Amino acid sequence: MPTITIEGPKIDDIKIKRNLVKELTEAAVKAYGFPIEVFVVYIKENPIENVGVGGKLVSDQRGGK
């Protein structure tokens, strides 16, 4: 089964997660031509204090602790 994995900050709104999974899957169906039922999507959420960009924690760049 084709697998899509996306990593990013936590998404609190379940409606946004549903839409994200739907749109990623639809794009993959269009690209591969496989039936929608074969795709698996994983959302990996990372707290912003566990992510660094440009040598700095994202939480610090957003005015965190």
N, CA, C and O atoms as a Maestro MAE file, in Angstrom:
{
 s_m_m2io_version
 :::
 2.0.0
}

f_m_ct {
 s_m_title
 :::
 protein
 m_atom[260] {
  # First column is atom index #
  i_m_mmod_type
  r_m_x_coord
  r_m_y_coord
  r_m_z_coord
  i_m_residue_number
  s_m_chain_name
  s_m_pdb_residue_name
  s_m_pdb_atom_name
  i_m_atomic_number
  :::
  1 25 0.839 -1.192 0.000 1 A "MET " " N  " 7
  2 3 0.000 0.000 0.000 1 A "MET " " CA " 6
  3 2 0.879 1.248 0.000 1 A "MET " " C  " 6
  4 15 1.816 1.338 0.794 1 A "MET " " O  " 8
  5 25 0.599 2.198 -0.863 2 A "PRO " " N  " 7
  6 3 1.337 3.455 -0.831 2 A "PRO " " CA " 6
  7 2 1.061 4.186 0.482 2 A "PRO " " C  " 6
  8 15 -0.070 4.229 0.966 2 A "PRO " " O  " 8
  9 25 2.115 4.751 1.039 3 A "THR " " N  " 7
  10 3 2.012 5.437 2.334 3 A "THR " " CA " 6
  11 2 2.472 6.875 2.190 3 A "THR " " C  " 6
  12 15 3.498 7.161 1.573 3 A "THR " " O  " 8
  13 25 1.691 7.774 2.773 4 A "ILE " " N  " 7
  14 3 2.018 9.197 2.823 4 A "ILE " " CA " 6
  15 2 2.259 9.535 4.292 4 A "ILE " " C  " 6
  16 15 1.420 9.254 5.147 4 A "ILE " " O  " 8
  17 25 3.410 10.139 4.575 5 A "THR " " N  " 7
  18 3 3.713 10.576 5.936 5 A "THR " " CA " 6
  19 2 3.988 12.070 5.894 5 A "THR " " C  " 6
  20 15 4.782 12.546 5.083 5 A "THR " " O  " 8
  21 25 3.329 12.795 6.766 6 A "ILE " " N  " 7
  22 3 3.565 14.233 6.871 6 A "ILE " " CA " 6
  23 2 3.901 14.551 8.323 6 A "ILE " " C  " 6
  24 15 3.225 14.087 9.242 6 A "ILE " " O  " 8
  25 25 4.949 15.344 8.522 7 A "GLU " " N  " 7
  26 3 5.343 15.766 9.859 7 A "GLU " " CA " 6
  27 2 5.200 17.269 9.955 7 A "GLU " " C  " 6
  28 15 5.503 18.005 9.016 7 A "GLU " " O  " 8
  29 25 4.735 17.706 11.101 8 A "GLY " " N  " 7
  30 3 4.580 19.136 11.302 8 A "GLY " " CA " 6
  31 2 4.099 19.420 12.709 8 A "GLY " " C  " 6
  32 15 4.038 18.518 13.545 8 A "GLY " " O  " 8
  33 25 3.761 20.657 12.972 9 A "PRO " " N  " 7
  34 3 3.261 21.011 14.301 9 A "PRO " " CA " 6
  35 2 1.894 20.379 14.559 9 A "PRO " " C  " 6
  36 15 1.192 19.982 13.629 9 A "PRO " " O  " 8
  37 25 1.538 20.295 15.814 10 A "LYS " " N  " 7
  38 3 0.266 19.708 16.226 10 A "LYS " " CA " 6
  39 2 -0.893 20.493 15.614 10 A "LYS " " C  " 6
  40 15 -0.887 21.724 15.586 10 A "LYS " " O  " 8
  41 25 -1.886 19.752 15.125 11 A "ILE " " N  " 7
  42 3 -3.125 20.340 14.611 11 A "ILE " " CA " 6
  43 2 -4.223 19.967 15.592 11 A "ILE " " C  " 6
  44 15 -4.529 18.786 15.755 11 A "ILE " " O  " 8
  45 25 -4.811 20.939 16.237 12 A "ASP " " N  " 7
  46 3 -5.828 20.670 17.252 12 A "ASP " " CA " 6
  47 2 -7.207 20.407 16.666 12 A "ASP " " C  " 6
  48 15 -8.009 19.693 17.268 12 A "ASP " " O  " 8
  49 25 -7.487 20.963 15.521 13 A "ASP " " N  " 7
  50 3 -8.819 20.881 14.924 13 A "ASP " " CA " 6
  51 2 -8.947 19.611 14.077 13 A "ASP " " C  " 6
  52 15 -8.279 19.495 13.049 13 A "ASP " " O  " 8
  53 25 -9.779 18.668 14.482 14 A "ILE " " N  " 7
  54 3 -9.957 17.399 13.773 14 A "ILE " " CA " 6
  55 2 -10.491 17.613 12.356 14 A "ILE " " C  " 6
  56 15 -10.204 16.818 11.461 14 A "ILE " " O  " 8
  57 25 -11.263 18.678 12.146 15 A "LYS " " N  " 7
  58 3 -11.771 18.967 10.797 15 A "LYS " " CA " 6
  59 2 -10.617 19.300 9.846 15 A "LYS " " C  " 6
  60 15 -10.632 18.905 8.681 15 A "LYS " " O  " 8
  61 25 -9.634 20.018 10.346 16 A "ILE " " N  " 7
  62 3 -8.464 20.355 9.525 16 A "ILE " " CA " 6
  63 2 -7.677 19.091 9.212 16 A "ILE " " C  " 6
  64 15 -7.197 18.932 8.090 16 A "ILE " " O  " 8
  65 25 -7.532 18.182 10.187 17 A "LYS " " N  " 7
  66 3 -6.834 16.917 9.939 17 A "LYS " " CA " 6
  67 2 -7.571 16.081 8.899 17 A "LYS " " C  " 6
  68 15 -6.947 15.510 8.005 17 A "LYS " " O  " 8
  69 25 -8.879 16.008 9.012 18 A "ARG " " N  " 7
  70 3 -9.666 15.251 8.027 18 A "ARG " " CA " 6
  71 2 -9.449 15.803 6.625 18 A "ARG " " C  " 6
  72 15 -9.270 15.041 5.674 18 A "ARG " " O  " 8
  73 25 -9.465 17.116 6.496 19 A "ASN " " N  " 7
  74 3 -9.277 17.760 5.201 19 A "ASN " " CA " 6
  75 2 -7.861 17.524 4.669 19 A "ASN " " C  " 6
  76 15 -7.671 17.294 3.474 19 A "ASN " " O  " 8
  77 25 -6.877 17.581 5.559 20 A "LEU " " N  " 7
  78 3 -5.494 17.334 5.159 20 A "LEU " " CA " 6
  79 2 -5.344 15.924 4.600 20 A "LEU " " C  " 6
  80 15 -4.761 15.740 3.532 20 A "LEU " " O  " 8
  81 25 -5.862 14.934 5.312 21 A "VAL " " N  " 7
  82 3 -5.791 13.547 4.854 21 A "VAL " " CA " 6
  83 2 -6.525 13.378 3.522 21 A "VAL " " C  " 6
  84 15 -6.028 12.712 2.614 21 A "VAL " " O  " 8
  85 25 -7.693 13.975 3.412 22 A "LYS " " N  " 7
  86 3 -8.488 13.885 2.177 22 A "LYS " " CA " 6
  87 2 -7.726 14.468 0.992 22 A "LYS " " C  " 6
  88 15 -7.632 13.836 -0.061 22 A "LYS " " O  " 8
  89 25 -7.185 15.668 1.161 23 A "GLU " " N  " 7
  90 3 -6.509 16.332 0.050 23 A "GLU " " CA " 6
  91 2 -5.195 15.651 -0.327 23 A "GLU " " C  " 6
  92 15 -4.871 15.549 -1.511 23 A "GLU " " O  " 8
  93 25 -4.436 15.186 0.664 24 A "LEU " " N  " 7
  94 3 -3.203 14.463 0.354 24 A "LEU " " CA " 6
  95 2 -3.515 13.182 -0.419 24 A "LEU " " C  " 6
  96 15 -2.843 12.854 -1.396 24 A "LEU " " O  " 8
  97 25 -4.539 12.470 0.031 25 A "THR " " N  " 7
  98 3 -4.925 11.223 -0.625 25 A "THR " " CA " 6
  99 2 -5.405 11.481 -2.042 25 A "THR " " C  " 6
  100 15 -5.025 10.760 -2.965 25 A "THR " " O  " 8
  101 25 -6.228 12.492 -2.225 26 A "GLU " " N  " 7
  102 3 -6.729 12.817 -3.566 26 A "GLU " " CA " 6
  103 2 -5.589 13.181 -4.508 26 A "GLU " " C  " 6
  104 15 -5.602 12.792 -5.675 26 A "GLU " " O  " 8
  105 25 -4.605 13.923 -4.014 27 A "ALA " " N  " 7
  106 3 -3.453 14.283 -4.852 27 A "ALA " " CA " 6
  107 2 -2.648 13.042 -5.239 27 A "ALA " " C  " 6
  108 15 -2.172 12.939 -6.369 27 A "ALA " " O  " 8
  109 25 -2.498 12.108 -4.311 28 A "ALA " " N  " 7
  110 3 -1.756 10.873 -4.599 28 A "ALA " " CA " 6
  111 2 -2.517 9.990 -5.587 28 A "ALA " " C  " 6
  112 15 -1.911 9.371 -6.462 28 A "ALA " " O  " 8
  113 25 -3.836 9.933 -5.449 29 A "VAL " " N  " 7
  114 3 -4.658 9.169 -6.399 29 A "VAL " " CA " 6
  115 2 -4.462 9.735 -7.805 29 A "VAL " " C  " 6
  116 15 -4.310 8.987 -8.771 29 A "VAL " " O  " 8
  117 25 -4.468 11.035 -7.903 30 A "LYS " " N  " 7
  118 3 -4.293 11.701 -9.198 30 A "LYS " " CA " 6
  119 2 -2.897 11.414 -9.772 30 A "LYS " " C  " 6
  120 15 -2.751 11.183 -10.972 30 A "LYS " " O  " 8
  121 25 -1.888 11.430 -8.920 31 A "ALA " " N  " 7
  122 3 -0.512 11.228 -9.375 31 A "ALA " " CA " 6
  123 2 -0.230 9.775 -9.754 31 A "ALA " " C  " 6
  124 15 0.431 9.514 -10.759 31 A "ALA " " O  " 8
  125 25 -0.727 8.831 -8.955 32 A "TYR " " N  " 7
  126 3 -0.413 7.422 -9.173 32 A "TYR " " CA " 6
  127 2 -1.461 6.669 -9.974 32 A "TYR " " C  " 6
  128 15 -1.145 5.688 -10.647 32 A "TYR " " O  " 8
  129 25 -2.704 7.122 -9.904 33 A "GLY " " N  " 7
  130 3 -3.772 6.426 -10.599 33 A "GLY " " CA " 6
  131 2 -4.256 5.170 -9.885 33 A "GLY " " C  " 6
  132 15 -4.981 4.362 -10.464 33 A "GLY " " O  " 8
  133 25 -3.853 5.006 -8.626 34 A "PHE " " N  " 7
  134 3 -4.309 3.862 -7.834 34 A "PHE " " CA " 6
  135 2 -5.638 4.208 -7.184 34 A "PHE " " C  " 6
  136 15 -5.956 5.387 -7.029 34 A "PHE " " O  " 8
  137 25 -6.428 3.194 -6.796 35 A "PRO " " N  " 7
  138 3 -7.687 3.475 -6.107 35 A "PRO " " CA " 6
  139 2 -7.443 4.118 -4.743 35 A "PRO " " C  " 6
  140 15 -6.447 3.833 -4.079 35 A "PRO " " O  " 8
  141 25 -8.348 4.972 -4.344 36 A "ILE " " N  " 7
  142 3 -8.211 5.723 -3.099 36 A "ILE " " CA " 6
  143 2 -8.043 4.806 -1.882 36 A "ILE " " C  " 6
  144 15 -7.378 5.169 -0.911 36 A "ILE " " O  " 8
  145 25 -8.640 3.636 -1.942 37 A "GLU " " N  " 7
  146 3 -8.648 2.715 -0.799 37 A "GLU " " CA " 6
  147 2 -7.271 2.152 -0.443 37 A "GLU " " C  " 6
  148 15 -7.094 1.626 0.655 37 A "GLU " " O  " 8
  149 25 -6.302 2.251 -1.339 38 A "VAL " " N  " 7
  150 3 -4.995 1.645 -1.056 38 A "VAL " " CA " 6
  151 2 -4.040 2.583 -0.320 38 A "VAL " " C  " 6
  152 15 -2.983 2.150 0.139 38 A "VAL " " O  " 8
  153 25 -4.395 3.850 -0.203 39 A "PHE " " N  " 7
  154 3 -3.481 4.814 0.405 39 A "PHE " " CA " 6
  155 2 -3.626 4.875 1.922 39 A "PHE " " C  " 6
  156 15 -4.729 4.854 2.466 39 A "PHE " " O  " 8
  157 25 -2.486 4.952 2.577 40 A "VAL " " N  " 7
  158 3 -2.423 5.113 4.034 40 A "VAL " " CA " 6
  159 2 -1.744 6.445 4.305 40 A "VAL " " C  " 6
  160 15 -0.718 6.753 3.697 40 A "VAL " " O  " 8
  161 25 -2.308 7.240 5.214 41 A "VAL " " N  " 7
  162 3 -1.731 8.539 5.567 41 A "VAL " " CA " 6
  163 2 -1.426 8.556 7.058 41 A "VAL " " C  " 6
  164 15 -2.278 8.226 7.883 41 A "VAL " " O  " 8
  165 25 -0.201 8.944 7.391 42 A "TYR " " N  " 7
  166 3 0.205 9.129 8.784 42 A "TYR " " CA " 6
  167 2 0.497 10.606 9.009 42 A "TYR " " C  " 6
  168 15 1.216 11.234 8.233 42 A "TYR " " O  " 8
  169 25 -0.067 11.150 10.075 43 A "ILE " " N  " 7
  170 3 0.257 12.514 10.495 43 A "ILE " " CA " 6
  171 2 1.117 12.395 11.746 43 A "ILE " " C  " 6
  172 15 0.671 11.873 12.768 43 A "ILE " " O  " 8
  173 25 2.341 12.876 11.660 44 A "LYS " " N  " 7
  174 3 3.240 12.855 12.813 44 A "LYS " " CA " 6
  175 2 3.358 14.287 13.326 44 A "LYS " " C  " 6
  176 15 3.858 15.175 12.635 44 A "LYS " " O  " 8
  177 25 2.894 14.483 14.530 45 A "GLU " " N  " 7
  178 3 2.873 15.833 15.099 45 A "GLU " " CA " 6
  179 2 4.043 16.023 16.058 45 A "GLU " " C  " 6
  180 15 4.334 15.176 16.902 45 A "GLU " " O  " 8
  181 25 4.694 17.153 15.896 46 A "ASN " " N  " 7
  182 3 5.854 17.480 16.715 46 A "ASN " " CA " 6
  183 2 5.613 18.786 17.464 46 A "ASN " " C  " 6
  184 15 5.252 19.793 16.855 46 A "ASN " " O  " 8
  185 25 5.810 18.776 18.782 47 A "PRO " " N  " 7
  186 3 5.705 20.039 19.517 47 A "PRO " " CA " 6
  187 2 6.754 21.029 18.991 47 A "PRO " " C  " 6
  188 15 7.870 20.636 18.654 47 A "PRO " " O  " 8
  189 25 6.392 22.291 18.926 48 A "ILE " " N  " 7
  190 3 7.318 23.276 18.348 48 A "ILE " " CA " 6
  191 2 8.603 23.410 19.158 48 A "ILE " " C  " 6
  192 15 9.613 23.880 18.635 48 A "ILE " " O  " 8
  193 25 8.582 23.003 20.434 49 A "GLU " " N  " 7
  194 3 9.820 23.059 21.211 49 A "GLU " " CA " 6
  195 2 10.766 21.901 20.859 49 A "GLU " " C  " 6
  196 15 11.884 21.833 21.370 49 A "GLU " " O  " 8
  197 25 10.319 21.003 19.996 50 A "ASN " " N  " 7
  198 3 11.159 19.894 19.542 50 A "ASN " " CA " 6
  199 2 11.622 20.063 18.095 50 A "ASN " " C  " 6
  200 15 12.139 19.121 17.496 50 A "ASN " " O  " 8
  201 25 11.439 21.256 17.533 51 A "VAL " " N  " 7
  202 3 11.804 21.499 16.136 51 A "VAL " " CA " 6
  203 2 12.688 22.737 16.062 51 A "VAL " " C  " 6
  204 15 12.384 23.773 16.653 51 A "VAL " " O  " 8
  205 25 13.782 22.610 15.328 52 A "GLY " " N  " 7
  206 3 14.673 23.754 15.127 52 A "GLY " " CA " 6
  207 2 14.752 24.111 13.654 52 A "GLY " " C  " 6
  208 15 14.775 23.232 12.793 52 A "GLY " " O  " 8
  209 25 14.794 25.398 13.371 53 A "VAL " " N  " 7
  210 3 14.959 25.909 12.013 53 A "VAL " " CA " 6
  211 2 15.980 27.032 12.077 53 A "VAL " " C  " 6
  212 15 15.876 27.929 12.913 53 A "VAL " " O  " 8
  213 25 16.947 26.980 11.209 54 A "GLY " " N  " 7
  214 3 17.960 28.032 11.189 54 A "GLY " " CA " 6
  215 2 18.771 28.102 12.472 54 A "GLY " " C  " 6
  216 15 19.229 29.175 12.864 54 A "GLY " " O  " 8
  217 25 18.949 26.958 13.126 55 A "GLY " " N  " 7
  218 3 19.749 26.913 14.347 55 A "GLY " " CA " 6
  219 2 19.023 27.367 15.596 55 A "GLY " " C  " 6
  220 15 19.638 27.498 16.654 55 A "GLY " " O  " 8
  221 25 17.737 27.607 15.496 56 A "LYS " " N  " 7
  222 3 16.946 28.057 16.645 56 A "LYS " " CA " 6
  223 2 15.687 27.222 16.775 56 A "LYS " " C  " 6
  224 15 15.131 26.762 15.778 56 A "LYS " " O  " 8
  225 25 15.235 27.026 18.014 57 A "LEU " " N  " 7
  226 3 13.973 26.340 18.230 57 A "LEU " " CA " 6
  227 2 12.820 27.181 17.680 57 A "LEU " " C  " 6
  228 15 12.808 28.404 17.826 57 A "LEU " " O  " 8
  229 25 11.868 26.525 17.055 58 A "VAL " " N  " 7
  230 3 10.700 27.232 16.527 58 A "VAL " " CA " 6
  231 2 9.960 27.928 17.660 58 A "VAL " " C  " 6
  232 15 9.442 29.031 17.482 58 A "VAL " " O  " 8
  233 25 9.908 27.288 18.821 59 A "SER " " N  " 7
  234 3 9.216 27.909 19.960 59 A "SER " " CA " 6
  235 2 9.867 29.222 20.360 59 A "SER " " C  " 6
  236 15 9.171 30.138 20.799 59 A "SER " " O  " 8
  237 25 11.184 29.341 20.221 60 A "ASP " " N  " 7
  238 3 11.872 30.596 20.530 60 A "ASP " " CA " 6
  239 2 11.576 31.657 19.472 60 A "ASP " " C  " 6
  240 15 11.477 32.844 19.783 60 A "ASP " " O  " 8
  241 25 11.438 31.227 18.243 61 A "GLN " " N  " 7
  242 3 11.154 32.164 17.167 61 A "GLN " " CA " 6
  243 2 9.734 32.711 17.251 61 A "GLN " " C  " 6
  244 15 9.442 33.778 16.711 61 A "GLN " " O  " 8
  245 25 8.861 31.985 17.922 62 A "ARG " " N  " 7
  246 3 7.476 32.422 18.085 62 A "ARG " " CA " 6
  247 2 7.262 33.095 19.433 62 A "ARG " " C  " 6
  248 15 6.121 33.280 19.857 62 A "ARG " " O  " 8
  249 25 8.325 33.458 20.100 63 A "GLY " " N  " 7
  250 3 8.191 34.149 21.375 63 A "GLY " " CA " 6
  251 2 7.935 33.211 22.550 63 A "GLY " " C  " 6
  252 15 7.384 33.615 23.574 63 A "GLY " " O  " 8
  253 25 8.348 31.940 22.386 64 A "GLY " " N  " 7
  254 3 8.173 30.969 23.471 64 A "GLY " " CA " 6
  255 2 9.169 31.181 24.582 64 A "GLY " " C  " 6
  256 15 9.888 32.180 24.613 64 A "GLY " " O  " 8
  257 25 9.206 30.232 25.495 65 A "LYS " " N  " 7
  258 3 10.082 30.328 26.676 65 A "LYS " " CA " 6
  259 2 11.542 30.273 26.309 65 A "LYS " " C  " 6
  260 15 12.403 30.342 27.186 65 A "LYS " " O  " 8
  :::
 }
 m_bond[259] {
  # First column is bond index #
  i_m_from
  i_m_to
  i_m_order
  :::
  1 1 2 1
  2 2 3 1
  3 3 4 2
  4 3 5 1
  5 5 6 1
  6 6 7 1
  7 7 8 2
  8 7 9 1
  9 9 10 1
  10 10 11 1
  11 11 12 2
  12 11 13 1
  13 13 14 1
  14 14 15 1
  15 15 16 2
  16 15 17 1
  17 17 18 1
  18 18 19 1
  19 19 20 2
  20 19 21 1
  21 21 22 1
  22 22 23 1
  23 23 24 2
  24 23 25 1
  25 25 26 1
  26 26 27 1
  27 27 28 2
  28 27 29 1
  29 29 30 1
  30 30 31 1
  31 31 32 2
  32 31 33 1
  33 33 34 1
  34 34 35 1
  35 35 36 2
  36 35 37 1
  37 37 38 1
  38 38 39 1
  39 39 40 2
  40 39 41 1
  41 41 42 1
  42 42 43 1
  43 43 44 2
  44 43 45 1
  45 45 46 1
  46 46 47 1
  47 47 48 2
  48 47 49 1
  49 49 50 1
  50 50 51 1
  51 51 52 2
  52 51 53 1
  53 53 54 1
  54 54 55 1
  55 55 56 2
  56 55 57 1
  57 57 58 1
  58 58 59 1
  59 59 60 2
  60 59 61 1
  61 61 62 1
  62 62 63 1
  63 63 64 2
  64 63 65 1
  65 65 66 1
  66 66 67 1
  67 67 68 2
  68 67 69 1
  69 69 70 1
  70 70 71 1
  71 71 72 2
  72 71 73 1
  73 73 74 1
  74 74 75 1
  75 75 76 2
  76 75 77 1
  77 77 78 1
  78 78 79 1
  79 79 80 2
  80 79 81 1
  81 81 82 1
  82 82 83 1
  83 83 84 2
  84 83 85 1
  85 85 86 1
  86 86 87 1
  87 87 88 2
  88 87 89 1
  89 89 90 1
  90 90 91 1
  91 91 92 2
  92 91 93 1
  93 93 94 1
  94 94 95 1
  95 95 96 2
  96 95 97 1
  97 97 98 1
  98 98 99 1
  99 99 100 2
  100 99 101 1
  101 101 102 1
  102 102 103 1
  103 103 104 2
  104 103 105 1
  105 105 106 1
  106 106 107 1
  107 107 108 2
  108 107 109 1
  109 109 110 1
  110 110 111 1
  111 111 112 2
  112 111 113 1
  113 113 114 1
  114 114 115 1
  115 115 116 2
  116 115 117 1
  117 117 118 1
  118 118 119 1
  119 119 120 2
  120 119 121 1
  121 121 122 1
  122 122 123 1
  123 123 124 2
  124 123 125 1
  125 125 126 1
  126 126 127 1
  127 127 128 2
  128 127 129 1
  129 129 130 1
  130 130 131 1
  131 131 132 2
  132 131 133 1
  133 133 134 1
  134 134 135 1
  135 135 136 2
  136 135 137 1
  137 137 138 1
  138 138 139 1
  139 139 140 2
  140 139 141 1
  141 141 142 1
  142 142 143 1
  143 143 144 2
  144 143 145 1
  145 145 146 1
  146 146 147 1
  147 147 148 2
  148 147 149 1
  149 149 150 1
  150 150 151 1
  151 151 152 2
  152 151 153 1
  153 153 154 1
  154 154 155 1
  155 155 156 2
  156 155 157 1
  157 157 158 1
  158 158 159 1
  159 159 160 2
  160 159 161 1
  161 161 162 1
  162 162 163 1
  163 163 164 2
  164 163 165 1
  165 165 166 1
  166 166 167 1
  167 167 168 2
  168 167 169 1
  169 169 170 1
  170 170 171 1
  171 171 172 2
  172 171 173 1
  173 173 174 1
  174 174 175 1
  175 175 176 2
  176 175 177 1
  177 177 178 1
  178 178 179 1
  179 179 180 2
  180 179 181 1
  181 181 182 1
  182 182 183 1
  183 183 184 2
  184 183 185 1
  185 185 186 1
  186 186 187 1
  187 187 188 2
  188 187 189 1
  189 189 190 1
  190 190 191 1
  191 191 192 2
  192 191 193 1
  193 193 194 1
  194 194 195 1
  195 195 196 2
  196 195 197 1
  197 197 198 1
  198 198 199 1
  199 199 200 2
  200 199 201 1
  201 201 202 1
  202 202 203 1
  203 203 204 2
  204 203 205 1
  205 205 206 1
  206 206 207 1
  207 207 208 2
  208 207 209 1
  209 209 210 1
  210 210 211 1
  211 211 212 2
  212 211 213 1
  213 213 214 1
  214 214 215 1
  215 215 216 2
  216 215 217 1
  217 217 218 1
  218 218 219 1
  219 219 220 2
  220 219 221 1
  221 221 222 1
  222 222 223 1
  223 223 224 2
  224 223 225 1
  225 225 226 1
  226 226 227 1
  227 227 228 2
  228 227 229 1
  229 229 230 1
  230 230 231 1
  231 231 232 2
  232 231 233 1
  233 233 234 1
  234 234 235 1
  235 235 236 2
  236 235 237 1
  237 237 238 1
  238 238 239 1
  239 239 240 2
  240 239 241 1
  241 241 242 1
  242 242 243 1
  243 243 244 2
  244 243 245 1
  245 245 246 1
  246 246 247 1
  247 247 248 2
  248 247 249 1
  249 249 250 1
  250 250 251 1
  251 251 252 2
  252 251 253 1
  253 253 254 1
  254 254 255 1
  255 255 256 2
  256 255 257 1
  257 257 258 1
  258 258 259 1
  259 259 260 2
  :::
 }
}
